[in-house]
Amino acid sequence: MKLLVIGSGGREHALAWRLARSPRVHKVYVAPGNGGTQHGDLLENVPYTTAEDLAAFVQREGVSLTVVGPEAPLAAGVVDVFRAQGLKIFGPTKAAAQLESSKDYAKAFMERHGIPTARYQTFTDPAQAHAYVDAEGAPIVIKADGLAAGKGVVVAMTLEEAHGAIDAMLGDGSLGDAGARVVIEEFLTGEEASFIVMCDGRNVLALATSQDHKRLQDGDQGPNTGGMGAYSPAPIVTPELHHRIMREIILPTVQGMSRDGIPYTGFLYAGLMIAAGDDPDRPIKTLEFNCRMGDPETQPIMMRVKSDLLEALEHAVDGTLDQADIVWDRRTALGVVLAAHNYPNPPRTGDVIKGLPTDTEDAVVFHAATRIEGNEVQTTGGRVLCVTALGDSVRIARERAYEVVNQVHFDGRQYRSDIGWRALKPSQQKSGKSGA
């Protein structure tokens, strides 16, 4: 069987890597892929990026199933194009993908269907946005309405930061159409968790829980990024909270989309804020929806899959997800992102990566922004690699991941040395070397 994974990041490398382990798969194409998917067991990059070219390739090559990794092709309607030609594809339609492609749409949807989320207002006029921030005070959260590649959210701790974010989004047009509207939300406190499920329009299958690290620097300091590391499972999501998240957030979302006439199929990612404390009834609010798996959460989640992921995907596209199950490795998986010089600002590219080890069953280096030039692996973007390892505890998984991190080098590399810190005792929270 031939499969296609659309995308070029670490998430797509991890999905392709896991799918290639299915006994029924003899080729996984990745479009356009990266240096990690350029060659290797059963993997092959293809250069197509438009929905029409991808659909033609699938028909020409006899690809049985396509999985969409990133948000941009979903927002552009790749699922609609494939379905119109009778091709099997896992992902939401363009209309359903508005849950991610428009923050204002998502907030209005949550308000309409009683899904807990932060209080908000939407603005297109800078003066009105500035006045609202002055009235509300700081800290406060400023979000670009559209897709901004993980850079459209500013958690402003001061009024000066908040006004600067509004000027950047609504004033100078630096985010293009994504910043034509801004959503301004109340600042929530607590602990974040990523809750990702598969949907077939009616049924839901929850994936392993995970927790991301958004800030660039140790101790959750510095600017927001697309994600500097993640681990799975997330200890904060107890069985009781898992049940509440499904009952209060996930199922009402899937049912609400159906009631709105937009059945949701594909991966659904709820970014959650769980209030501090041990009260089982403490508030859980939805920070955002993503219409695909998270990156870098996918990398540790895929490391923990023990069963055939293809079987679950086939049930999902056939509308029989209630018959599917995924077997999870009981161990913890933890991933550390190695980022390029100057990230999350425009990164330097073309640096040569040295010291890449051979992957093992317990440690895999997933590529994101890489390419192979001759005998060299070079950087091509901001988040370059995600070093991911399995261990019997968070501490052991982290030690294994950082052992590999310390082998891999390129000029200007950045990484956090404290991935997984929330799940560790204070005495275990430092992991040796600095991330510079």
VOPAGU-2260 file (C-alpha; in pm, 1 decimal, decimal comma):
REM VOPAGU-2260
SITE   aa  ch    i         X         Y         Z
SITE  MET   A    0       0,0       0,0       0,0
SITE  LYS   A    1     116,6     352,6     -82,7
SITE  LEU   A    2      44,8     652,0     140,6
SITE  LEU   A    3      99,1    1026,7     110,0
SITE  VAL   A    4     175,7    1268,3     394,5
SITE  ILE   A    5     138,4    1635,9     300,2
SITE  GLY   A    6     383,1    1875,2     465,5
SITE  SER   A    7     749,3    1943,7     530,0
SITE  GLY   A    8     802,2    1969,3     906,2
SITE  GLY   A    9     890,2    1754,9    1203,4
SITE  ARG   A   10     527,2    1655,0    1248,2
SITE  GLU   A   11     519,1    1514,3     896,0
SITE  HIS   A   12     848,4    1328,3     939,8
SITE  ALA   A   13     709,5    1167,4    1256,3
SITE  LEU   A   14     378,2    1072,4    1090,4
SITE  ALA   A   15     557,1     925,8     787,7
SITE  TRP   A   16     804,6     741,4    1012,1
SITE  ARG   A   17     523,7     579,6    1211,3
SITE  LEU   A   18     310,4     493,9     907,6
SITE  ALA   A   19     609,6     334,2     734,9
SITE  ARG   A   20     613,3      79,9    1018,7
SITE  SER   A   21     275,6     -61,8     918,9
SITE  PRO   A   22     321,7    -412,3     774,2
SITE  ARG   A   23      86,9    -323,3     486,3
SITE  VAL   A   24     276,6     -13,1     375,1
SITE  HIS   A   25     554,4     -34,9     117,3
SITE  LYS   A   26     592,2     338,4      38,4
SITE  VAL   A   27     518,3     665,5     215,7
SITE  TYR   A   28     550,7     972,6      -3,3
SITE  VAL   A   29     600,3    1307,8     169,2
SITE  ALA   A   30     514,5    1630,2     -14,9
SITE  PRO   A   31     735,2    1826,6     -21,7
SITE  GLY   A   32     915,3    1669,0     275,1
SITE  ASN   A   33    1255,1    1758,7     421,1
SITE  GLY   A   34    1604,0    1617,7     463,1
SITE  GLY   A   35    1482,1    1350,2     703,4
SITE  THR   A   36    1220,2    1216,2     463,0
SITE  GLN   A   37    1436,5    1255,9     153,7
SITE  HIS   A   38    1567,6     904,0     179,5
SITE  GLY   A   39    1537,3     609,0     412,2
SITE  ASP   A   40    1321,5     307,4     476,0
SITE  LEU   A   41    1009,3     333,4     261,3
SITE  LEU   A   42    1014,5     716,5     254,7
SITE  GLU   A   43    1034,6     935,4     -54,9
SITE  ASN   A   44     987,4    1308,5    -110,5
SITE  VAL   A   45     777,8    1440,8    -397,1
SITE  PRO   A   46     787,9    1806,6    -507,1
SITE  TYR   A   47     415,8    1883,7    -530,2
SITE  THR   A   48     246,0    2151,0    -319,3
SITE  THR   A   49     -84,6    2250,8    -483,9
SITE  ALA   A   50    -400,5    2052,0    -413,3
SITE  GLU   A   51    -449,3    1983,4    -783,6
SITE  ASP   A   52     -94,5    1855,3    -835,8
SITE  LEU   A   53    -114,6    1641,4    -523,5
SITE  ALA   A   54    -446,4    1488,6    -630,3
SITE  ALA   A   55    -307,1    1412,2    -977,0
SITE  PHE   A   56      -1,9    1246,5    -819,4
SITE  VAL   A   57    -221,7    1032,8    -591,6
SITE  GLN   A   58    -426,4     912,4    -886,8
SITE  ARG   A   59    -120,4     849,9   -1101,6
SITE  GLU   A   60      67,3     652,5    -834,7
SITE  GLY   A   61    -229,2     465,9    -689,3
SITE  VAL   A   62    -190,0     613,7    -340,9
SITE  SER   A   63    -449,8     459,7    -108,4
SITE  LEU   A   64    -471,6     726,6     162,3
SITE  THR   A   65    -346,6    1080,9     220,1
SITE  VAL   A   66    -284,4    1240,9     560,2
SITE  VAL   A   67    -254,6    1620,3     585,7
SITE  GLY   A   68       3,2    1749,9     831,8
SITE  PRO   A   69       4,0    2134,3     841,7
SITE  GLU   A   70    -274,8    2389,0     860,0
SITE  ALA   A   71    -210,4    2590,6     541,1
SITE  PRO   A   72    -325,0    2325,7     287,2
SITE  LEU   A   73    -629,2    2249,9     504,2
SITE  ALA   A   74    -727,3    2617,4     512,9
SITE  ALA   A   75    -676,4    2628,5     135,5
SITE  GLY   A   76    -920,4    2339,6      81,3
SITE  VAL   A   77    -702,0    2041,3     -12,0
SITE  VAL   A   78    -953,4    1801,5     148,7
SITE  ASP   A   79   -1235,7    1945,5     -61,5
SITE  VAL   A   80   -1033,8    1897,3    -382,5
SITE  PHE   A   81    -948,1    1535,5    -297,8
SITE  ARG   A   82   -1301,2    1441,3    -194,3
SITE  ALA   A   83   -1444,7    1593,4    -512,0
SITE  GLN   A   84   -1232,0    1339,3    -701,6
SITE  GLY   A   85   -1323,7    1047,7    -475,7
SITE  LEU   A   86    -979,4    1026,8    -314,0
SITE  LYS   A   87    -937,6     915,2      47,6
SITE  ILE   A   88    -786,7    1187,6     264,9
SITE  PHE   A   89    -780,8    1247,3     640,7
SITE  GLY   A   90    -833,2    1606,8     744,3
SITE  PRO   A   91   -1103,8    1871,2     783,9
SITE  THR   A   92   -1267,1    2054,7     495,8
SITE  LYS   A   93   -1189,6    2420,4     433,0
SITE  ALA   A   94   -1508,2    2520,6     617,9
SITE  ALA   A   95   -1426,7    2303,4     920,4
SITE  ALA   A   96   -1065,8    2425,0     925,0
SITE  GLN   A   97   -1193,8    2772,3    1015,5
SITE  LEU   A   98   -1167,4    2650,6    1375,0
SITE  GLU   A   99    -797,1    2721,2    1329,1
SITE  SER   A  100    -777,7    2955,6    1031,7
SITE  SER   A  101    -992,1    3220,7    1204,9
SITE  LYS   A  102    -955,3    3290,1    1576,0
SITE  ASP   A  103   -1271,3    3501,9    1563,2
SITE  TYR   A  104   -1469,3    3214,7    1406,0
SITE  ALA   A  105   -1343,0    2974,9    1674,3
SITE  LYS   A  106   -1426,4    3209,9    1962,2
SITE  ALA   A  107   -1775,8    3278,8    1828,9
SITE  PHE   A  108   -1826,2    2903,2    1778,6
SITE  MET   A  109   -1722,6    2829,5    2137,5
SITE  GLU   A  110   -1946,3    3102,1    2273,1
SITE  ARG   A  111   -2239,6    2976,0    2067,4
SITE  HIS   A  112   -2200,4    2614,7    2179,2
SITE  GLY   A  113   -2111,7    2674,5    2543,8
SITE  ILE   A  114   -1750,5    2556,6    2523,4
SITE  PRO   A  115   -1541,8    2714,3    2802,9
SITE  THR   A  116   -1289,1    2969,4    2679,9
SITE  ALA   A  117   -1139,8    3306,5    2772,5
SITE  ARG   A  118   -1347,3    3625,0    2751,6
SITE  TYR   A  119   -1268,3    3815,2    2427,6
SITE  GLN   A  120   -1342,9    4091,4    2179,6
SITE  THR   A  121   -1251,4    4113,7    1808,6
SITE  PHE   A  122   -1124,7    4432,1    1641,1
SITE  THR   A  123   -1033,7    4560,6    1297,4
SITE  ASP   A  124    -989,3    4922,6    1405,9
SITE  PRO   A  125    -657,5    4992,1    1585,0
SITE  ALA   A  126    -796,6    5281,8    1790,9
SITE  GLN   A  127   -1077,9    5067,0    1929,5
SITE  ALA   A  128    -834,8    4784,7    2006,6
SITE  HIS   A  129    -600,3    5021,9    2189,8
SITE  ALA   A  130    -890,0    5165,8    2389,2
SITE  TYR   A  131   -1006,9    4816,8    2488,7
SITE  VAL   A  132    -659,4    4722,4    2611,6
SITE  ASP   A  133    -636,9    5042,9    2815,2
SITE  ALA   A  134    -971,2    4961,5    2974,0
SITE  GLU   A  135    -887,3    4598,3    3046,0
SITE  GLY   A  136    -526,5    4640,8    3155,8
SITE  ALA   A  137    -240,5    4390,1    3144,3
SITE  PRO   A  138    -153,0    4107,8    3130,9
SITE  ILE   A  139    -366,1    4044,1    2823,8
SITE  VAL   A  140    -344,1    3827,5    2510,1
SITE  ILE   A  141    -336,8    3964,1    2153,3
SITE  LYS   A  142    -400,7    3717,2    1868,9
SITE  ALA   A  143    -393,3    3764,9    1494,3
SITE  ASP   A  144    -720,4    3632,5    1353,3
SITE  GLY   A  145    -564,7    3425,6    1074,2
SITE  LEU   A  146    -284,4    3174,1    1030,1
SITE  ALA   A  147      52,7    3316,7    1131,4
SITE  ALA   A  148     277,3    3006,5    1156,0
SITE  GLY   A  149     279,4    3006,4    1535,5
SITE  LYS   A  150     379,6    3373,6    1556,3
SITE  GLY   A  151      38,5    3538,0    1577,0
SITE  VAL   A  152      -4,0    3526,1    1954,6
SITE  VAL   A  153     144,7    3778,7    2196,8
SITE  VAL   A  154     101,0    3723,0    2569,0
SITE  ALA   A  155     148,7    4085,1    2673,4
SITE  MET   A  156     256,2    4126,3    3033,5
SITE  THR   A  157     253,9    4507,1    3006,6
SITE  LEU   A  158      34,8    4763,6    2835,1
SITE  GLU   A  159     334,4    4868,0    2626,5
SITE  GLU   A  160     369,2    4512,9    2490,3
SITE  ALA   A  161      -3,5    4494,7    2420,1
SITE  HIS   A  162     -12,3    4822,3    2228,3
SITE  GLY   A  163     299,1    4718,5    2035,3
SITE  ALA   A  164     133,7    4390,6    1934,7
SITE  ILE   A  165    -177,3    4572,3    1812,0
SITE  ASP   A  166      37,3    4811,2    1607,3
SITE  ALA   A  167     232,1    4519,8    1460,3
SITE  MET   A  168     -81,4    4327,8    1362,9
SITE  LEU   A  169    -329,5    4597,5    1266,2
SITE  GLY   A  170     -89,2    4881,0    1195,7
SITE  ASP   A  171     211,4    4782,0     987,2
SITE  GLY   A  172      61,7    4477,1     814,6
SITE  SER   A  173     360,0    4258,6     906,4
SITE  LEU   A  174     133,5    3954,4     933,6
SITE  GLY   A  175     -54,4    4026,8     610,9
SITE  ASP   A  176    -414,6    3905,2     591,4
SITE  ALA   A  177    -365,1    3703,6     911,2
SITE  GLY   A  178    -345,7    4028,8    1106,1
SITE  ALA   A  179    -633,2    4211,9     940,8
SITE  ARG   A  180    -835,9    4138,8    1255,2
SITE  VAL   A  181    -719,2    4079,7    1608,4
SITE  VAL   A  182    -879,9    3886,9    1889,8
SITE  ILE   A  183    -801,3    4026,5    2235,2
SITE  GLU   A  184    -852,1    3783,4    2520,9
SITE  GLU   A  185    -833,7    3783,9    2896,8
SITE  PHE   A  186    -511,5    3640,3    3036,8
SITE  LEU   A  187    -559,4    3294,7    3189,7
SITE  THR   A  188    -334,6    3136,1    3448,7
SITE  GLY   A  189    -267,6    2769,3    3514,2
SITE  GLU   A  190     -93,2    2490,0    3329,3
SITE  GLU   A  191    -126,7    2428,2    2956,1
SITE  ALA   A  192    -186,0    2087,8    2801,3
SITE  SER   A  193    -239,8    1963,0    2447,5
SITE  PHE   A  194    -535,9    1732,7    2391,0
SITE  ILE   A  195    -549,2    1579,2    2043,6
SITE  VAL   A  196    -817,7    1351,1    1903,9
SITE  MET   A  197    -912,5    1188,5    1574,6
SITE  CYS   A  198   -1262,1    1258,3    1439,9
SITE  ASP   A  199   -1467,6    1097,0    1162,5
SITE  GLY   A  200   -1751,3    1351,7    1169,9
SITE  ARG   A  201   -1932,5    1177,4    1452,5
SITE  ASN   A  202   -1700,4     948,3    1648,5
SITE  VAL   A  203   -1389,6    1052,4    1842,1
SITE  LEU   A  204   -1072,2     863,7    1936,4
SITE  ALA   A  205    -845,2    1039,6    2185,7
SITE  LEU   A  206    -469,7    1025,3    2132,3
SITE  ALA   A  207    -211,0    1023,7    2411,0
SITE  THR   A  208    -193,4    1348,6    2606,0
SITE  SER   A  209     105,9    1579,4    2571,3
SITE  GLN   A  210     246,3    1910,3    2689,4
SITE  ASP   A  211     426,4    2167,0    2474,4
SITE  HIS   A  212     680,3    2435,7    2568,4
SITE  LYS   A  213     600,9    2752,7    2372,4
SITE  ARG   A  214     853,3    3002,1    2507,3
SITE  LEU   A  215    1201,5    3020,4    2357,0
SITE  GLN   A  216    1404,7    3010,3    2676,3
SITE  ASP   A  217    1432,4    2806,1    2994,9
SITE  GLY   A  218    1178,6    2873,2    3266,1
SITE  ASP   A  219     914,8    2967,5    3006,2
SITE  GLN   A  220    1087,9    3298,3    2936,3
SITE  GLY   A  221    1137,6    3485,3    2609,5
SITE  PRO   A  222     911,0    3514,2    2305,7
SITE  ASN   A  223     646,2    3265,2    2199,8
SITE  THR   A  224     752,6    3016,5    1935,0
SITE  GLY   A  225     591,1    2736,0    1740,2
SITE  GLY   A  226     712,0    2504,7    2018,4
SITE  MET   A  227    1054,7    2425,5    2165,5
SITE  GLY   A  228     980,6    2076,4    2291,8
SITE  ALA   A  229     711,1    1845,4    2423,9
SITE  TYR   A  230     652,1    1530,0    2618,2
SITE  SER   A  231     382,7    1262,5    2642,4
SITE  PRO   A  232     190,5    1172,6    2850,0
SITE  ALA   A  233     107,5    1494,5    3036,6
SITE  PRO   A  234      73,8    1404,7    3406,4
SITE  ILE   A  235    -158,4    1698,0    3468,4
SITE  VAL   A  236    -431,6    1527,7    3260,3
SITE  THR   A  237    -553,1    1276,6    3515,7
SITE  PRO   A  238    -820,4    1020,4    3420,1
SITE  GLU   A  239   -1078,7    1247,4    3585,3
SITE  LEU   A  240    -966,0    1552,2    3387,2
SITE  HIS   A  241    -948,0    1342,4    3069,2
SITE  HIS   A  242   -1314,8    1253,2    3114,9
SITE  ARG   A  243   -1407,4    1617,9    3177,9
SITE  ILE   A  244   -1215,2    1741,4    2871,1
SITE  MET   A  245   -1396,5    1492,9    2650,0
SITE  ARG   A  246   -1736,0    1579,1    2804,0
SITE  GLU   A  247   -1698,4    1958,2    2830,6
SITE  ILE   A  248   -1483,0    2045,7    2528,1
SITE  ILE   A  249   -1417,7    1776,1    2268,4
SITE  LEU   A  250   -1761,3    1616,7    2227,4
SITE  PRO   A  251   -1949,1    1951,5    2234,1
SITE  THR   A  252   -1711,6    2075,5    1963,2
SITE  VAL   A  253   -1769,1    1778,3    1732,3
SITE  GLN   A  254   -2143,4    1785,7    1798,8
SITE  GLY   A  255   -2153,7    2163,2    1750,1
SITE  MET   A  256   -1981,9    2140,7    1413,0
SITE  SER   A  257   -2237,1    1879,8    1303,5
SITE  ARG   A  258   -2525,2    2100,2    1418,9
SITE  ASP   A  259   -2373,2    2386,8    1221,5
SITE  GLY   A  260   -2377,8    2166,4     910,4
SITE  ILE   A  261   -1996,8    2130,1     898,5
SITE  PRO   A  262   -1910,6    1775,2    1011,8
SITE  TYR   A  263   -1556,5    1767,0    1148,9
SITE  THR   A  264   -1315,4    1501,8    1022,3
SITE  GLY   A  265    -942,4    1486,8    1086,7
SITE  PHE   A  266    -715,3    1555,2    1380,6
SITE  LEU   A  267    -853,5    1808,1    1628,7
SITE  TYR   A  268    -614,6    1972,2    1873,0
SITE  ALA   A  269    -746,9    2157,6    2175,3
SITE  GLY   A  270    -493,1    2376,6    2350,7
SITE  LEU   A  271    -612,4    2388,5    2710,7
SITE  MET   A  272    -546,4    2595,8    3020,7
SITE  ILE   A  273    -604,3    2394,0    3337,6
SITE  ALA   A  274    -636,3    2600,4    3653,0
SITE  ALA   A  275    -384,2    2534,2    3927,6
SITE  GLY   A  276    -464,3    2315,4    4225,6
SITE  ASP   A  277    -591,8    1966,9    4298,2
SITE  ASP   A  278    -964,6    2035,1    4281,9
SITE  PRO   A  279   -1111,2    1787,3    4028,1
SITE  ASP   A  280   -1371,9    2052,7    3938,3
SITE  ARG   A  281   -1120,9    2331,8    3873,5
SITE  PRO   A  282   -1177,5    2531,0    3552,6
SITE  ILE   A  283   -1055,3    2398,5    3217,1
SITE  LYS   A  284   -1067,8    2650,5    2932,3
SITE  THR   A  285    -990,9    2624,3    2563,0
SITE  LEU   A  286    -707,2    2851,1    2452,0
SITE  GLU   A  287    -728,3    2754,4    2085,7
SITE  PHE   A  288    -821,3    2486,9    1836,3
SITE  ASN   A  289    -583,0    2351,3    1576,3
SITE  CYS   A  290    -714,8    2142,2    1289,6
SITE  ARG   A  291    -413,9    1912,8    1278,3
SITE  MET   A  292    -170,1    1751,6    1514,6
SITE  GLY   A  293      61,2    1979,6    1706,7
SITE  ASP   A  294     428,4    2023,1    1632,8
SITE  PRO   A  295     635,4    1924,6    1834,1
SITE  GLU   A  296     370,6    1720,1    2021,9
SITE  THR   A  297     338,2    1477,6    1729,3
SITE  GLN   A  298     696,3    1357,1    1765,0
SITE  PRO   A  299     668,3    1214,2    2118,1
SITE  ILE   A  300     311,9    1094,4    2053,1
SITE  MET   A  301     423,3     897,7    1746,2
SITE  MET   A  302     711,5     747,7    1944,4
SITE  ARG   A  303     455,2     599,8    2186,3
SITE  VAL   A  304     226,5     437,3    1926,1
SITE  LYS   A  305     266,4      58,8    1945,6
SITE  SER   A  306     -20,0     -56,0    1721,5
SITE  ASP   A  307     -76,8       0,4    1349,1
SITE  LEU   A  308    -166,7     368,2    1306,4
SITE  LEU   A  309    -286,4     297,7     953,0
SITE  GLU   A  310    -575,9      89,0    1086,5
SITE  ALA   A  311    -703,8     380,2    1296,1
SITE  LEU   A  312    -672,8     619,3     999,9
SITE  GLU   A  313    -866,6     381,1     775,1
SITE  HIS   A  314   -1149,3     364,4    1029,8
SITE  ALA   A  315   -1143,4     743,9    1050,8
SITE  VAL   A  316   -1188,8     799,9     677,3
SITE  ASP   A  317   -1453,5     524,7     660,8
SITE  GLY   A  318   -1659,9     674,5     944,8
SITE  THR   A  319   -1605,2     376,8    1176,4
SITE  LEU   A  320   -1371,1     533,1    1430,0
SITE  ASP   A  321   -1581,9     383,6    1710,1
SITE  GLN   A  322   -1428,6      47,5    1609,9
SITE  ALA   A  323   -1069,0     173,4    1630,2
SITE  ASP   A  324    -813,8     164,6    1907,8
SITE  ILE   A  325    -449,7     263,3    1949,0
SITE  VAL   A  326    -212,6      79,6    2181,9
SITE  TRP   A  327      28,3     311,7    2362,8
SITE  ASP   A  328     375,4     247,7    2497,6
SITE  ARG   A  329     351,2     294,3    2875,8
SITE  ARG   A  330     681,7     484,9    2873,5
SITE  THR   A  331     728,6     861,1    2848,5
SITE  ALA   A  332     847,0    1016,4    2523,6
SITE  LEU   A  333    1018,0    1356,3    2528,6
SITE  GLY   A  334    1129,8    1575,6    2238,3
SITE  VAL   A  335    1375,8    1866,5    2237,2
SITE  VAL   A  336    1367,1    2111,6    1946,1
SITE  LEU   A  337    1694,1    2245,3    1805,3
SITE  ALA   A  338    1625,5    2582,9    1647,3
SITE  ALA   A  339    1827,1    2802,3    1412,6
SITE  HIS   A  340    2012,7    3124,2    1484,9
SITE  ASN   A  341    1777,4    3422,2    1537,7
SITE  TYR   A  342    1458,8    3209,6    1567,5
SITE  PRO   A  343    1170,7    3298,5    1620,5
SITE  ASN   A  344    1269,2    3602,9    1414,4
SITE  PRO   A  345    1370,0    3531,9    1052,6
SITE  PRO   A  346    1626,0    3254,1    1096,0
SITE  ARG   A  347    1963,2    3209,7     934,8
SITE  THR   A  348    1968,0    2915,4     694,8
SITE  GLY   A  349    2235,5    2707,2     526,7
SITE  ASP   A  350    2423,2    2604,6     842,1
SITE  VAL   A  351    2571,5    2255,3     820,8
SITE  ILE   A  352    2441,1    2000,8    1072,2
SITE  LYS   A  353    2702,4    1763,9    1213,2
SITE  GLY   A  354    2692,2    1469,0    1450,3
SITE  LEU   A  355    2352,7    1328,1    1353,6
SITE  PRO   A  356    2341,4     980,8    1511,4
SITE  THR   A  357    2180,3     665,7    1377,9
SITE  ASP   A  358    1825,0     634,2    1506,8
SITE  THR   A  359    1750,2     363,7    1763,4
SITE  GLU   A  360    1428,6     214,3    1896,9
SITE  ASP   A  361    1446,3     453,1    2192,9
SITE  ALA   A  362    1580,1     770,4    2029,0
SITE  VAL   A  363    1492,6     927,8    1693,7
SITE  VAL   A  364    1595,3    1262,4    1544,9
SITE  PHE   A  365    1299,2    1398,2    1350,2
SITE  HIS   A  366    1388,0    1655,4    1084,7
SITE  ALA   A  367    1188,1    1973,5    1027,9
SITE  ALA   A  368    1377,5    2251,7     848,7
SITE  THR   A  369    1653,0    2055,3     674,5
SITE  ARG   A  370    1773,9    1964,6     328,6
SITE  ILE   A  371    2047,0    1740,5     193,1
SITE  GLU   A  372    2304,2    1906,6     -33,0
SITE  GLY   A  373    2559,3    1654,9    -155,6
SITE  ASN   A  374    2694,2    1489,1     157,6
SITE  GLU   A  375    2579,9    1767,3     389,3
SITE  VAL   A  376    2260,9    1816,8     589,6
SITE  GLN   A  377    2180,6    2188,7     607,5
SITE  THR   A  378    1932,4    2406,7     794,4
SITE  THR   A  379    1647,2    2563,4     594,3
SITE  GLY   A  380    1432,0    2734,8     857,1
SITE  GLY   A  381    1359,1    2808,1    1222,1
SITE  ARG   A  382    1286,3    2483,7    1402,9
SITE  VAL   A  383    1543,5    2248,6    1255,7
SITE  LEU   A  384    1526,9    1916,1    1441,8
SITE  CYS   A  385    1334,9    1748,0    1723,6
SITE  VAL   A  386    1541,4    1497,7    1920,7
SITE  THR   A  387    1292,1    1253,8    2072,2
SITE  ALA   A  388    1352,5     971,0    2319,4
SITE  LEU   A  389    1161,3     711,9    2521,7
SITE  GLY   A  390    1222,5     630,0    2887,4
SITE  ASP   A  391    1056,9     466,3    3187,6
SITE  SER   A  392    1010,7     812,2    3341,3
SITE  VAL   A  393    1021,3    1176,0    3234,0
SITE  ARG   A  394    1367,8    1201,8    3387,2
SITE  ILE   A  395    1506,8     902,5    3195,6
SITE  ALA   A  396    1346,2    1008,3    2866,9
SITE  ARG   A  397    1490,4    1354,9    2911,7
SITE  GLU   A  398    1838,5    1226,7    2990,2
SITE  ARG   A  399    1833,4    1014,7    2673,8
SITE  ALA   A  400    1709,4    1303,1    2460,0
SITE  TYR   A  401    1975,8    1544,4    2585,4
SITE  GLU   A  402    2249,9    1283,2    2536,1
SITE  VAL   A  403    2161,1    1292,9    2166,1
SITE  VAL   A  404    2117,5    1672,8    2165,3
SITE  ASN   A  405    2476,3    1706,9    2284,7
SITE  GLN   A  406    2598,0    1505,1    1985,4
SITE  VAL   A  407    2427,8    1723,0    1723,5
SITE  HIS   A  408    2581,0    2056,6    1627,8
SITE  PHE   A  409    2526,7    2344,4    1386,9
SITE  ASP   A  410    2627,9    2707,2    1413,8
SITE  GLY   A  411    2381,9    2922,0    1606,7
SITE  ARG   A  412    2172,4    2634,4    1739,4
SITE  GLN   A  413    1927,3    2719,2    2016,4
SITE  TYR   A  414    1745,2    2483,6    2250,8
SITE  ARG   A  415    1591,1    2473,0    2594,3
SITE  SER   A  416    1762,3    2268,0    2862,5
SITE  ASP   A  417    1448,5    2224,2    3075,7
SITE  ILE   A  418    1196,2    2038,1    2858,6
SITE  GLY   A  419     961,2    1842,3    3084,4
SITE  TRP   A  420    1033,1    2055,7    3390,3
SITE  ARG   A  421     672,2    2076,4    3501,1
SITE  ALA   A  422     655,5    1698,3    3539,9
SITE  LEU   A  423     974,2    1677,3    3749,9
SITE  LYS   A  424    1064,2    1744,8    4110,1
SITE  PRO   A  425    1266,8    2066,3    4162,5
SITE  SER   A  426    1585,8    1864,9    4219,8
SITE  GLN   A  427    1545,0    1700,0    3876,4
SITE  GLN   A  428    1459,5    2009,0    3674,9
SITE  LYS   A  429    1800,2    2103,8    3535,3
SITE  SER   A  430    1936,3    1892,4    3254,3
SITE  GLY   A  431    2304,3    1979,2    3233,5
SITE  LYS   A  432    2418,7    2189,5    2943,9
SITE  SER   A  433    2283,1    2525,5    2841,0
SITE  GLY   A  434    2081,9    2568,1    2525,6
SITE  ALA   A  435    2304,6    2816,8    2345,2
